[in-house]
């Protein structure tokens, strides 16, 4: 009995010591990244450096409520309004993705969704959300908030998703993709053939996710895992699951077969893109790669805004007819 008591006390002391060491380490990591030189090298200059804080109770998970979000109030954050509603007699097209597909910093008429609608004379519902990845697409169509999606988006037979390289980091990050970031990226894990969302009500798990030390190590691990780890099969299978499950849910809800087009915007080249493209094609998805559409340098100043690294209107002027042709619309 005494031996058991002694072991228990030692275990508690060790846990307490590890906790104290983590707190000390968190302050060291925070101070290292909270300098203006370090922080503003990757963040906007008008953005205040966040204070030291753990996000444990009701953390901000990147986009879980969409009521009133797709309002078209601005060209930076608020979701886009549908376009081409004058073509009401045609089946709409639905777009998913992040700020590239959203058309961040561009006026609606300068963006892909508008140019696509006008070119093929069909309504387009742009459900892309800046700063997100595969999980937000799936979440919109199959979650407790999916009523919003089906209330605002009529049945469609054509769906697009635009992939960029940074989607891997957003998919794998425990919390934010910045060490001092305040948000949690939405994460699912495949379990028994279904996608299960992380438990954001678990306060201990939230503490671990918001630890500056853990976040720093997690981001370093992702850098290694993507480029040197044995990640290709697992990552591409995870992405494929998001696409297959989204298509399955939409086809069940809308009772129609869907042409699902996945566009790879290769600036820079997307890690494991060839393997993912092959898996998508084998599962009936239409795959379009910008590297195969044009020899133009999409990273040039003409096609990429150099102050925020987003496509210009000229990029969509170039790509839209090429994507339409490749998708056989």
C-alpha positions as CSV (number, residue, x, y, z in Angstrom):
1,X,0.0,0.0,0.0
2,X,2.8,2.4,0.9
3,X,4.6,1.5,-2.3
4,X,1.5,2.3,-4.4
5,X,1.0,5.6,-2.5
6,X,4.7,6.5,-3.1
7,X,4.4,5.7,-6.9
8,X,1.2,7.8,-7.1
9,X,2.8,10.8,-5.4
10,X,5.8,10.6,-7.7
11,X,3.6,10.3,-10.8
12,X,1.6,13.4,-9.6
13,X,4.8,15.4,-9.0
14,X,6.2,14.4,-12.4
15,X,3.0,15.5,-14.1
16,X,3.1,18.8,-12.2
17,X,6.7,19.3,-13.1
18,X,6.0,18.6,-16.8
19,X,3.1,21.1,-16.6
20,X,5.3,23.8,-15.1
21,X,8.0,23.1,-17.7
22,X,5.4,23.5,-20.5
23,X,4.2,26.8,-19.1
24,X,7.8,28.1,-18.9
25,X,8.5,26.8,-22.4
26,X,5.3,28.4,-23.7
27,X,6.4,31.8,-22.4
28,X,9.8,31.4,-24.0
29,X,8.3,30.4,-27.4
30,X,5.7,33.2,-27.2
31,X,8.3,35.9,-26.5
32,X,10.4,34.6,-29.4
33,X,7.6,35.0,-31.9
34,X,6.0,38.1,-30.4
35,X,8.7,40.4,-31.5
36,X,7.7,42.9,-34.3
37,X,10.4,41.6,-36.5
38,X,9.2,38.0,-36.2
39,X,5.5,38.6,-36.2
40,X,5.2,41.1,-39.0
41,X,7.4,39.1,-41.3
42,X,4.3,36.9,-41.8
43,X,1.3,39.0,-40.7
44,X,-0.2,42.3,-41.8
45,X,1.4,45.4,-40.3
46,X,-1.9,46.8,-39.0
47,X,-2.6,43.7,-37.0
48,X,-1.8,43.9,-33.3
49,X,0.4,41.3,-31.8
50,X,-1.8,39.0,-29.7
51,X,-1.2,38.7,-26.0
52,X,-0.2,35.5,-24.2
53,X,-3.4,33.5,-23.8
54,X,-4.7,29.9,-23.8
55,X,-7.9,29.2,-25.7
56,X,-9.5,26.6,-23.6
57,X,-13.2,27.3,-23.1
58,X,-15.3,27.7,-26.3
59,X,-12.3,28.2,-28.6
60,X,-12.8,29.9,-32.0
61,X,-12.9,27.1,-34.5
62,X,-12.5,28.4,-38.0
63,X,-16.0,28.8,-39.4
64,X,-18.7,26.7,-37.7
65,X,-21.7,29.0,-38.2
66,X,-22.7,30.3,-41.6
67,X,-26.1,32.0,-41.0
68,X,-25.7,35.4,-42.7
69,X,-22.1,34.8,-43.7
70,X,-22.6,34.6,-47.5
71,X,-23.8,38.2,-47.6
72,X,-21.3,39.8,-50.1
73,X,-20.6,42.6,-47.7
74,X,-16.9,42.9,-48.7
75,X,-14.3,41.4,-50.9
76,X,-12.1,40.1,-48.2
77,X,-14.0,38.1,-45.6
78,X,-17.7,37.9,-46.0
79,X,-18.9,35.0,-48.2
80,X,-20.0,35.7,-51.8
81,X,-23.6,36.2,-53.0
82,X,-24.7,33.9,-55.8
83,X,-24.3,35.3,-59.3
84,X,-26.1,34.6,-62.6
85,X,-29.5,34.2,-61.0
86,X,-31.0,35.6,-64.2
87,X,-30.2,32.2,-65.7
88,X,-32.8,30.7,-63.4
89,X,-33.8,28.1,-65.9
90,X,-30.4,26.4,-65.8
91,X,-28.9,24.1,-63.1
92,X,-26.5,26.0,-60.8
93,X,-22.9,25.3,-60.2
94,X,-21.5,25.2,-56.7
95,X,-17.9,26.2,-55.8
96,X,-15.9,25.2,-52.7
97,X,-12.3,26.2,-51.6
98,X,-10.5,29.0,-49.9
99,X,-9.6,32.6,-50.7
100,X,-8.4,31.7,-54.2
101,X,-11.8,30.3,-55.2
102,X,-13.5,33.0,-53.2
103,X,-11.6,35.7,-55.1
104,X,-10.1,37.6,-52.1
105,X,-9.2,41.2,-52.8
106,X,-11.1,41.1,-56.1
107,X,-14.5,42.6,-56.9
108,X,-17.2,40.0,-57.6
109,X,-17.1,40.7,-61.4
110,X,-13.3,40.2,-61.4
111,X,-13.5,36.7,-59.8
112,X,-13.7,33.2,-61.2
113,X,-17.3,32.6,-60.1
114,X,-18.7,35.6,-62.0
115,X,-16.6,34.9,-65.1
116,X,-17.7,31.3,-65.1
117,X,-21.4,32.2,-64.7
118,X,-21.3,34.7,-67.6
119,X,-19.3,32.4,-69.8
120,X,-21.7,29.4,-69.5
121,X,-24.9,31.3,-68.7
122,X,-25.6,29.4,-65.4
123,X,-26.1,30.5,-61.8
124,X,-23.0,30.0,-59.6
125,X,-23.1,29.7,-55.8
126,X,-19.6,30.4,-54.4
127,X,-19.3,28.7,-51.0
128,X,-15.6,29.1,-50.8
129,X,-14.4,30.4,-47.4
130,X,-11.1,32.2,-47.0
131,X,-8.4,30.5,-44.9
132,X,-10.0,27.1,-44.9
133,X,-9.4,23.7,-46.5
134,X,-11.2,20.4,-47.2
135,X,-12.9,20.2,-43.8
136,X,-15.0,23.3,-44.3
137,X,-16.4,22.0,-47.6
138,X,-17.5,18.8,-45.9
139,X,-18.8,20.6,-42.8
140,X,-21.1,22.8,-44.9
141,X,-22.9,19.9,-46.4
142,X,-23.0,17.4,-43.5
143,X,-23.2,19.0,-40.1
144,X,-25.7,20.4,-37.6
145,X,-25.5,23.7,-39.6
146,X,-26.1,22.1,-43.0
147,X,-29.7,23.4,-43.1
148,X,-28.1,26.7,-43.9
149,X,-26.4,25.3,-47.0
150,X,-29.5,23.5,-48.4
151,X,-31.7,26.4,-47.6
152,X,-29.4,28.8,-49.6
153,X,-28.1,26.5,-52.3
154,X,-30.5,24.8,-54.7
155,X,-29.8,21.3,-56.1
156,X,-26.8,21.2,-58.5
157,X,-25.3,18.6,-60.7
158,X,-21.8,20.3,-60.9
159,X,-19.5,21.0,-58.1
160,X,-15.9,22.6,-58.1
161,X,-13.2,22.5,-55.5
162,X,-9.9,24.4,-55.9
163,X,-6.8,23.0,-54.2
164,X,-3.7,25.0,-53.2
165,X,-0.6,23.7,-51.4
166,X,-1.4,25.3,-48.0
167,X,-4.5,23.1,-47.6
168,X,-2.2,20.4,-46.2
169,X,-1.1,22.6,-43.3
170,X,-4.6,23.7,-42.6
171,X,-5.8,20.1,-42.6
172,X,-3.0,18.8,-40.3
173,X,-2.6,21.7,-37.8
174,X,-3.7,21.0,-34.3
175,X,-4.5,24.7,-33.9
176,X,-3.5,27.6,-36.0
177,X,-0.9,27.6,-38.8
178,X,0.8,30.5,-37.0
179,X,2.5,30.0,-33.6
180,X,0.7,33.0,-32.1
181,X,-2.6,32.4,-33.9
182,X,-5.8,32.5,-32.0
183,X,-8.0,30.1,-34.0
184,X,-8.3,26.4,-34.4
185,X,-8.6,24.9,-37.8
186,X,-11.5,22.4,-38.2
187,X,-10.2,18.9,-38.2
188,X,-11.8,15.5,-38.9
189,X,-10.4,12.0,-38.5
190,X,-11.6,9.0,-40.5
191,X,-13.0,6.4,-38.1
192,X,-14.9,3.3,-39.2
193,X,-15.5,4.8,-42.6
194,X,-16.8,8.1,-41.4
195,X,-15.3,11.5,-40.8
196,X,-15.4,12.4,-37.1
197,X,-14.7,16.0,-36.0
198,X,-12.3,16.8,-33.2
199,X,-13.9,17.4,-29.8
200,X,-13.6,21.2,-29.2
201,X,-15.4,20.9,-25.8
202,X,-12.5,18.9,-24.3
203,X,-10.7,21.6,-22.2
204,X,-7.5,19.6,-21.7
205,X,-7.3,18.9,-25.4
206,X,-7.9,22.6,-26.1
207,X,-5.1,23.5,-23.7
208,X,-2.7,21.2,-25.5
209,X,-3.8,22.7,-28.9
210,X,-3.3,26.2,-27.7
211,X,0.1,25.6,-26.1
212,X,2.6,27.7,-27.9
213,X,5.2,25.0,-27.5
214,X,2.9,22.3,-28.8
215,X,1.8,24.5,-31.7
216,X,5.4,25.3,-32.6
217,X,6.4,21.6,-32.5
218,X,3.3,20.6,-34.5
219,X,4.1,23.0,-37.3
220,X,7.7,21.8,-37.4
221,X,6.4,18.3,-37.5
222,X,4.0,19.1,-40.4
223,X,6.9,20.6,-42.4
224,X,8.9,17.4,-41.9
225,X,5.9,15.1,-42.4
226,X,4.9,16.6,-45.7
227,X,8.3,16.6,-47.3
228,X,10.3,13.8,-45.6
229,X,7.8,11.7,-43.7
230,X,6.0,8.7,-45.2
231,X,3.0,10.9,-45.7
232,X,1.9,10.5,-49.3
233,X,-0.5,7.6,-49.0
234,X,-2.1,8.8,-45.7
235,X,-2.5,12.4,-46.8
236,X,-3.9,11.7,-50.2
237,X,-6.3,9.1,-48.7
238,X,-7.5,11.7,-46.2
239,X,-8.1,14.3,-48.9
240,X,-9.8,11.7,-51.1
241,X,-12.1,10.8,-48.2
242,X,-13.2,14.4,-47.8
243,X,-14.0,14.6,-51.5
244,X,-15.8,11.2,-51.7
245,X,-17.9,11.9,-48.5
246,X,-18.9,15.4,-49.7
247,X,-20.0,14.0,-53.1
248,X,-21.8,11.1,-51.4
249,X,-23.8,13.4,-49.1
250,X,-24.6,15.9,-51.9
251,X,-25.8,13.1,-54.2
252,X,-28.0,11.7,-51.4
253,X,-29.4,15.0,-50.5
254,X,-30.1,16.2,-54.0
255,X,-30.9,12.7,-55.4
256,X,-28.7,13.3,-58.5
257,X,-25.3,12.3,-59.9
258,X,-22.8,15.1,-59.6
259,X,-19.9,16.1,-61.8
260,X,-17.3,16.9,-59.3
261,X,-14.4,18.9,-60.6
262,X,-11.2,19.3,-58.6
263,X,-8.8,22.1,-59.8
264,X,-5.2,22.1,-58.7
265,X,-3.9,25.7,-58.6
266,X,-0.2,24.8,-58.8
267,X,1.5,27.9,-57.4
268,X,3.7,26.5,-55.9
269,X,3.4,22.9,-57.0
270,X,1.1,21.0,-54.6
271,X,2.9,18.4,-52.5
272,X,1.7,14.8,-53.5
273,X,-0.4,16.3,-56.2
274,X,0.2,13.6,-58.8
275,X,-0.8,10.8,-56.4
276,X,-3.9,12.7,-55.3
277,X,-4.8,13.4,-58.9
278,X,-4.5,9.8,-59.8
279,X,-6.7,8.7,-56.9
280,X,-9.3,11.3,-57.7
281,X,-9.5,10.2,-61.4
282,X,-9.8,6.6,-60.3
283,X,-12.8,7.5,-58.2
284,X,-14.7,9.4,-61.0
285,X,-13.6,13.0,-60.2
286,X,-12.7,15.4,-63.0
287,X,-9.2,16.7,-62.4
288,X,-7.8,19.9,-63.8
289,X,-4.2,21.0,-63.3
290,X,-3.3,24.6,-64.1
291,X,0.2,23.4,-65.0
292,X,-1.4,21.5,-67.9
293,X,-3.7,24.3,-68.9
294,X,-1.1,27.0,-69.7
295,X,2.6,27.7,-70.0
296,X,2.0,31.2,-68.5
297,X,3.8,31.9,-65.2
298,X,0.9,32.2,-62.8
299,X,3.4,33.5,-60.2
300,X,4.3,36.5,-62.3
301,X,3.2,40.0,-61.3
302,X,0.5,39.9,-64.0
303,X,-1.3,36.9,-62.5
304,X,-0.4,37.1,-58.8
305,X,-0.8,40.0,-56.5
306,X,2.7,40.5,-54.9
307,X,1.5,42.2,-51.7
308,X,-0.9,39.4,-50.7
309,X,-0.1,36.4,-53.1
310,X,-3.6,36.0,-54.5
311,X,-4.7,35.6,-58.2
312,X,-5.4,38.8,-60.1
313,X,-8.3,39.3,-62.4
314,X,-5.9,38.6,-65.3
315,X,-5.3,35.1,-63.9
316,X,-9.1,34.4,-64.1
317,X,-9.4,35.9,-67.5
318,X,-6.7,33.5,-68.6
319,X,-7.9,30.4,-66.7
320,X,-11.7,30.5,-66.8
321,X,-12.2,29.6,-70.5
322,X,-9.5,26.9,-70.1
323,X,-11.1,25.4,-67.1
324,X,-14.5,25.5,-68.8
325,X,-13.1,23.6,-71.8
326,X,-11.2,21.1,-69.6
327,X,-14.3,20.4,-67.5
328,X,-16.4,20.0,-70.7
329,X,-19.1,22.5,-69.5
